[in-house]
């Protein structure tokens, strides 16, 4: 029994030593993995403990990203009172956000001292898909946008003044990011489209192109007065006309085209009237031929009537010869007067 008790005691000691050894190895592995991050956190005042680092691993959060981001914020003077805590950084990381980019943007805004950007707004902008650091940089250092953009097929904005002269304009728009409108605000494409529309409208309202060439700044003033940056992610600082070229005389071309169109309409109308006149002429010719046919029919009835009169005794032979003489005398007189002779009511050519 004593030997059995000693053996059980030895087994317990062996198991305890093994467990202690395994625990030591695990602790050493954890300490070795997070020792560098833990030392950085302690020495910089980031206040992230070893067990917090271990919990991040279990929560599938990259401890290196969180620790270095927290160290950047602390070193820049942004403590937990600004909302930048390890829990908040972990939550933004798990939401799919870019934690280092957000911290750098907040630091840049804080150093600029002219931009009010807190942690919540920065994370919201980042989760919305916008580059929050680029937005802060654009807010500090305004960005220049070419209108129209470079690389497009049309390199100028073409507009026509009231006198019909075309002007080709290139503009440069200086914008500053509006952080309050960055979420849900329109992008650069909207700014370019609105500025292009404003320039075309300003040139189109000018009486002559000489006014625009003499004072290009009137275009900028007219466009800026329309507040084209409303509901956009940018604030327009200035609109500068980089280049103005005189294009074609669109008004003269349109007038020439209109005159050509009017000429074609007049020709079509004249052709219609000519066709109508020809049709009426053909109708009159048909009526004349119809009248001639009726005259021939009537002339054909005369010999029949004379024959019936002679047969009935109403007309004698002498009377018939006198009638023929009268007809011959009439035909001779008409032939002398008209240069030909007439037979059966029709004029014959000699």
Beta strands, then each sheet from edge to edge (+ up, - down):
strand 1: 143-147
strand 2: 157-160
strand 3: 165-177
strand 4: 234-249
strand 5: 341-343
strand 6: 346-348
sheet 1: 1+ 3- 2+
sheet 2: 1+ 3- 4+
sheet 3: 5+ 6-
end
